[in-house]
Amino acid sequence: MRALFVACALLAGVLVVIAHSPSVRVIAQEKSSPPKSATQAPANIDPQKDARIRELMDVTGAKNMGQQLIEAGMEQFRSSVLDSQPDNPRAKQFVDAFVVRFQKHFDADSLNERVIPIYDKYLTAEDLQGCWTITVRLSDNACSRCCRK
């Protein structure tokens, strides 16, 4: 009986504390800052090195990686939700609305802007030139092998 009384008192105390605590309200808002231009270099990167990094990302396909990741992730999310709720028409509506809203807030170019400083930090201009040369030669060899067949 004593334990029941203590448990009820603790529960009442918790409810009083929760009732008097200020509620925290979170509101999602769209970004108000203007997006950076896709060709605008981060502040402390040499413009020539930035151009070489962007060229290497374009040649290797890394430039499109952000969009590919989002498409694959959204497809996996869609199949996961629809597999868990196969007979629910609202599940399809939910997934479609979620994908549309998510794509509205996701910017693949911003991912590229975050990757460029990493290339800058770990690769010198000579490294970038070497990577670019190797990539172009490999793609040229692959194309020439395909054309010979």
C-alpha positions as CSV (number, residue, x, y, z in Angstrom):
1,M,0.0,0.0,0.0
2,R,2.8,2.3,0.9
3,A,4.6,1.6,-2.5
4,L,1.4,2.4,-4.3
5,F,1.0,5.7,-2.5
6,V,4.6,6.7,-3.2
7,A,4.2,5.8,-6.9
8,C,1.0,7.9,-7.2
9,A,2.8,10.8,-5.5
10,L,5.7,10.6,-7.9
11,L,3.4,10.4,-10.9
12,A,1.5,13.4,-9.6
13,G,4.7,15.3,-9.1
14,V,5.9,14.5,-12.6
15,L,2.6,15.6,-14.1
16,V,2.8,18.9,-12.2
17,V,6.3,19.5,-13.4
18,I,5.4,18.7,-17.0
19,A,2.3,20.9,-16.8
20,H,4.2,23.9,-15.6
21,S,7.2,23.5,-17.9
22,P,7.3,25.8,-20.9
23,S,6.5,24.0,-24.1
24,V,9.1,24.1,-26.9
25,R,7.7,24.8,-30.3
26,V,9.7,23.9,-33.4
27,I,8.8,25.4,-36.7
28,A,10.5,24.3,-39.9
29,Q,11.2,27.2,-42.2
30,E,12.8,27.4,-45.6
31,K,16.3,28.9,-45.9
32,S,16.2,32.6,-46.3
33,S,19.8,33.1,-47.4
34,P,20.3,33.2,-51.2
35,P,21.9,30.0,-52.6
36,K,25.5,30.2,-53.7
37,S,26.1,30.1,-57.4
38,A,27.2,26.7,-58.7
39,T,30.4,28.3,-60.1
40,Q,31.2,30.5,-57.1
41,A,34.4,29.3,-55.4
42,P,34.6,28.9,-51.7
43,A,36.3,31.9,-50.0
44,N,39.9,30.7,-49.6
45,I,40.4,28.4,-52.6
46,D,42.5,29.5,-55.6
47,P,40.2,30.1,-58.5
48,Q,42.3,28.1,-60.9
49,K,42.4,25.2,-58.4
50,D,38.7,25.5,-57.9
51,A,38.1,25.3,-61.7
52,R,40.4,22.2,-61.9
53,I,38.5,20.5,-59.0
54,R,35.2,21.2,-60.7
55,E,36.5,19.9,-64.0
56,L,37.8,16.7,-62.3
57,M,34.4,16.2,-60.5
58,D,32.7,16.6,-63.9
59,V,35.0,14.1,-65.7
60,T,34.8,11.5,-62.9
61,G,31.0,11.9,-62.4
62,A,31.3,13.1,-58.8
63,K,29.4,16.2,-59.8
64,N,26.2,14.2,-60.3
65,M,26.7,12.1,-57.2
66,G,24.5,14.2,-54.9
67,Q,21.5,13.8,-57.3
68,Q,22.2,10.1,-57.7
69,L,22.3,9.7,-53.9
70,I,19.0,11.5,-53.4
71,E,17.3,9.5,-56.1
72,A,18.5,6.2,-54.7
73,G,17.6,7.2,-51.2
74,M,14.1,8.3,-52.1
75,E,13.5,5.1,-54.1
76,Q,14.6,3.0,-51.1
77,F,12.4,5.1,-48.8
78,R,9.4,4.7,-51.2
79,S,9.8,0.9,-51.5
80,S,10.3,0.5,-47.7
81,V,7.1,2.4,-46.9
82,L,5.1,0.8,-49.6
83,D,6.3,-2.7,-48.6
84,S,5.3,-2.1,-45.0
85,Q,1.9,-0.7,-46.0
86,P,1.0,-2.5,-49.2
87,D,-2.8,-2.1,-49.0
88,N,-2.8,1.5,-47.7
89,P,-3.5,4.1,-50.4
90,R,-2.5,6.9,-47.9
91,A,1.0,5.4,-47.7
92,K,1.6,6.2,-51.4
93,Q,0.2,9.7,-51.0
94,F,2.5,10.2,-48.0
95,V,5.5,9.0,-49.8
96,D,4.8,11.1,-52.9
97,A,4.2,14.2,-50.8
98,F,7.4,13.5,-48.7
99,V,9.5,13.1,-51.8
100,V,8.3,16.3,-53.4
101,R,8.9,18.3,-50.2
102,F,12.3,16.8,-49.6
103,Q,13.5,17.5,-53.2
104,K,12.3,21.1,-52.8
105,H,14.7,21.5,-49.8
106,F,17.6,19.4,-51.1
107,D,20.1,21.1,-53.4
108,A,22.6,18.8,-55.1
109,D,24.9,21.7,-55.9
110,S,25.3,22.5,-52.2
111,L,26.7,19.1,-51.7
112,N,29.3,19.8,-54.4
113,E,30.1,23.1,-52.7
114,R,30.8,21.1,-49.5
115,V,33.0,18.6,-51.2
116,I,35.3,21.1,-53.0
117,P,37.1,22.2,-49.8
118,I,37.9,18.6,-49.2
119,Y,39.5,18.2,-52.6
120,D,41.4,21.4,-51.9
121,K,42.6,20.2,-48.6
122,Y,44.0,16.9,-49.7
123,L,45.0,17.4,-53.3
124,T,47.6,19.7,-54.7
125,A,47.3,21.3,-58.2
126,E,49.7,18.6,-59.5
127,D,47.6,15.8,-57.9
128,L,44.5,17.3,-59.6
129,Q,46.3,17.4,-63.0
130,G,47.5,13.9,-62.6
131,C,44.0,12.6,-61.6
132,W,42.5,14.4,-64.5
133,T,45.0,13.1,-67.0
134,I,44.6,9.5,-65.8
135,T,40.8,9.7,-65.9
136,V,40.8,11.2,-69.4
137,R,43.3,8.6,-70.7
138,L,41.3,5.7,-69.2
139,S,38.0,7.0,-70.7
140,D,39.7,7.5,-74.1
141,N,41.1,3.9,-73.9
142,A,37.7,2.5,-73.0
143,C,36.1,4.4,-75.9
144,S,38.7,3.3,-78.4
145,R,38.3,-0.4,-77.3
146,C,34.5,-0.1,-77.8
147,C,34.9,1.5,-81.2
148,R,37.3,-1.2,-82.4
149,K,34.8,-4.0,-81.7
